[in-house]
C-alpha cells in the first residue's frame, strides 16, 4: 500500500493545491456576501491570526519531532557499525575454526545492512530483510556451539557481542517504523485549510490579493514538504547515509 507521506514532493503539490483552492473558495464566498463591516473584519482577523499562530506552533513541533527521529536513525546506524566491528574483533575469542566461519558471515551481514540503508525499491527491501534474517540465524548458530562447549567468560564476550549485533538491527528497524502519526498530519492539514479559507474570505482588493493567495499556501506547503522529507527514512531528499557501515566494510575488506 502506497503511503503518500513517503513522497515529499507529492505532499508539497497536494498541500499547495488544496490550500490554494481553499483560499479561492473563501474569497468566492466572500464576494457573494455584502461588504464586511470594519468591526466584523477585525473579529475575523483575530481568528485568522490565532489560527496561523496555532498552525505555526504545530508545524514547529512536528519539525522538531521529525528531526529527533532522523537523529535517532543516524545514531542507531552508528551503533550498528560499532556492534558489528566489535564482534568482528571478538571473533578472535572463539576457536579458530568457528572464528573462520563468523568473520565471512559478518562481512556478508554488513553488506546487507548497507543495502538496507541505500536501496528504495520495496521488492529489494524485502529481499534484503529476508537475507538479513537468514544471516542472523547463521551468525547465532556459528557462536552457539563453541559457547555451549566451553562456557567461559571469554566465549561469553563473543556471544554478548553477537547479541548486540542482532539487537542493533532490531532497534534500527523500529526507528525506521517510528514516524509522525497520521492524526498529527490530519490536524495540521485541517488547520492549514481553515487558515487559507479565512485568508481568502478577508480579502479587500481582489486583483491585489490574488498574489497573496499563493504566498500562504506556498509557505505552508514548503514546511510540510520539509517535515515529510525528514520524516521519511527511505524516500525523499534527506536520508541517513550509512557512512559508518561503509567505512567499516572498507576496513574489513580482505587485502
N, C-alpha and C positions, 0 to 999 in steps of 0.2 A: 504494500500500500504506500502510495506516494505521500510524503509529508511536505506540504507547501513551505513550512518553516525551514526545510533543508535547502531551499533555493532563495537566497537573499535578494537577488535581482527580481525575482517574481514577487517577493514580498514588497519590494520598493514599488514596482509597477502597479500592483493591486491596491496598495495603500494610497498611492498618488491619485489613481483614477477614482477610487471610492470617495476620497476626501474632496476632490475637485467636483464630483457630481453632487456631493452633499452641500458644498458651498453654493453651487449653481441652483440647486433646489431651494435652499434657504433664500437666495436672492430673488428667485422667481416667485416664491410665496410672498415675499415682502412687497413686490411690485403690484401684487393683486390687492393688497390692503391699502387703507388710507395712510397718509403720511403720519409717521410716529411723532407724538409729542416729545419735546425735549426731555421731560422728566422720565417718560417711558423709555426713551432711548438710553438714558443714563442707567436706568434699572437693568436693562438687558446688557449694557456694557459691563456692569458689575458682575453679572452672572458669567459673561464671557471671560472676564479677567480671572475670576475664581476657577473656572473650568480649565483655562490654559495653565494656571498655576498648578492645579492638581495633575494635569497631563504631564507637565514638566517634571514634577516630583516622581511620578510613576515611571517615566522614561529614565530618569536618573537612577532610581532604584533598580530597574530592570537592567540597565547598562552595568551597574555595579555587580549584580548577580551573575550576569553573563561573563564579565571579566574574571570574577573569582572562580568560576567553573573552568574557564580557559587556563588560568594559572594552575588550578588543581591538575588538569590534564598534563600540563608541562612538567610539574613536579613529579607526577607518577611515572612519566616517561623516563625521567632521570633515575627514579628509584628502581625501575625495571632494569635499566642498564647496569646500575650498581649491583643489584642482586645477581644478575647473570654473570657479571665479571667476577664477583666474589666466589660464586660457586665454581666457576672455571678454575680458579686458583685452588679452591678447597678440594678439587678432584684429586690433587696430589696426596690427600689423606687416605684415599681408597687404595686397595690393592692395584697393582699396575694393570692387570687385565681389565678390571672394572673401570679404572680411570680412562683407559683407551676407548671404552665404549661411551663414557659420559661426554667427553670433550667434543667428538663429532656431532653428537646429538644436541649439545648446547649451541654449537655453531649453526646447525640447521634450524634450531628453535629461534635463535637470534635473527636469522634471515626472515622467518615468518613474522616475527614481531615488527621488523622494519616494514614489511609489506603491509601489515595491518594499519600502520600509520600513514602509508603512502598511497594506497590504491583507493579508488572511489566506486568502481563497478560493484554492485550488490552481489552478483554471482561470484566474482573473485573473492569478495569479502567472506562469503560463506565457505568457499574452498579453503581460504586461509584459516578460518576459525576451526574447520574440521581437521586440517593438518596440524594446527596448534594443539588441539585436544589429543590427537594421536601421539604427538611428540611428548606431551606432558605425561601420558601413560608410560611411554617408553623410558623417559628420564627417571620417573619414580621407580619403575621396575629395575633400572640399572643400579640404583643406590640401595635398594631394599635388601637384596641378598647379602652383600658384604656387611651391612649393618646388623642383620639378624645373626650372621655367622660370627661376627666379632663385635658384640655390643659394648663398645668402649666409648669414652668421651671423645676420642679423636674421630671415630666414624660418625658419632652423633653430630659433630660440627658439619660434616658433609651432608647429612640428612637434613639438618636445620637449614643449611644454605639452599638446598633444593626446595624445601618447603617455602622459603622466602621467594624463590623464583616463581613458583606456581601461584602463590598468593598475590604477588605483584601484578600478575596478568589479570587476576580477578578484580583487583582494585581499579586497574586502568579501564577495564571493560565497564565497571559500574560508573566510573566518572564520565565515560562517553554516553552512557544512557541518562545521566543526570542533566536534564535540560530544563529550561524555563517552562513552567506549567502553562498549558493551553489556556486555562482560565485567566492567567495574567495577560496573555496576548489579547484575549477577547475583551477584557476590561479596557486595556489601552486603546484597542480599536474603537470600542463603543464611545469612549470619551473623546477620541480624536474626531469621530464623525459628528458628535454633538457640537464640538467647538467649531468645526467647519460650517455646519448649518447656521449656528448663531452668527458666525463671522459674515456669511453671505446675507443673512437677514438684516444685519445692521449697516449694510452699505448705504452710503449717502449719494454718491455720484457713480452711476453705472459705468460710464466709459472709463473713468479714472480707476475704479476699484476692480476692473477686470484683471489687471495685472496683479493686484494684491490677492486675488482669489487663487493665484497659482503659488504665491510665496509660502503661505502656511502649509498647504499640502506637500510642497517640495521639502520643506524643512523637517516636518514630522516623518515623511516617508524616508528621508535620508537617515534619520535617527533609527527608525525601525529596521532599515537595511543593515546598519552597523551592528545593532543588537543581534539580529538574526544571523549575521555573518560570524560574529564572535561565538555565539551560542551553538552554531552548527559545527561539530567536530570534523566532519569529513568533506562537506561541500562548502562552496563559497571561496573567498579570497584569503581569509586568515585561518590557518590551521597550525596544529602542533607538528613541527618538523622533527622527526626522530634523530636529532643531531647526536645525542649521546649514544643511542643504539648504533648509529652508523659509525661513529668514532670507535666504539668498542669492537664492531665487526672488522674494521680495518686493522685494529691492533691484534686481533686474534687470527687474522688470516695467515695461513701457513706460508712461511718464507720459501 
